[in-house]
Amino acid sequence: MPSINFAKLKTSTGIPLATAKRSNDVGKTIFRANKARKRGKQNKQVFRSTMQMTKQTCTAN
């Protein structure tokens, strides 16, 4: 097996795989925020801050 260079691999969305692995927990947070929003809780705040966090994470690379 040749060694795989994770830095060069891309996911289907074109995000580098190493980044995708790192931002997976961000995705989970968004998912949680979305679920809570659907439940009609007052956490638009949570959702908004999550989205900002995500934008920072995605642009940080």
N, C-alpha and C positions, 0 to 999 in steps of 0.2 A: 504493500500500500504506500503510495506516495504521501508525504505529509501534506496536510491541507493548511493553506494560509488563510486563517479566519479573517484577517484584516481585508483580504481582497474579495471574499465572498459577499454576494449581495442577496438580500431576500427578494421575494417576488415584487415587493413594492419599491425596490431599488435602494433600500436602506442597507448600509453595510451590516453584515451579520453580527459583528462584534457589538455594534451600537444597538442592534435590535435586542440582543441578549441583555445588554445593560439596561435598556429602557423598558424591558418587559414588565418590571414592577410598576413603572409609570402607567403602562397600559392597564394593569390590574387596578390601579387607583382610579383611573378614568372609568373603568367598568363599574367599580363600586359606586362612584359618584353618580353615574348614569342610573344605576339600579335604584339608588336612594332617591334620585330625582323622580323616577317613575312612581315611587311610593308616595310622592307628594310631600316629602319632608321639606323643611325650610333651608336646605343646603344648596341653594343656588350659589352661595358663597363658596362652598367647598368645590363645587363644579368649576366655578370661575377660576379659583386659585389653582386648581388641578390643571386646567387648560393652559394657564400661564406657565406653570411649571413644565408642562410638556413642551410648549413652544421653546422654552429656554433649553431644555434637554436636547431637542431636535436641532436647534441652531448652534448648540455648543460644539458640535462636531465639525 
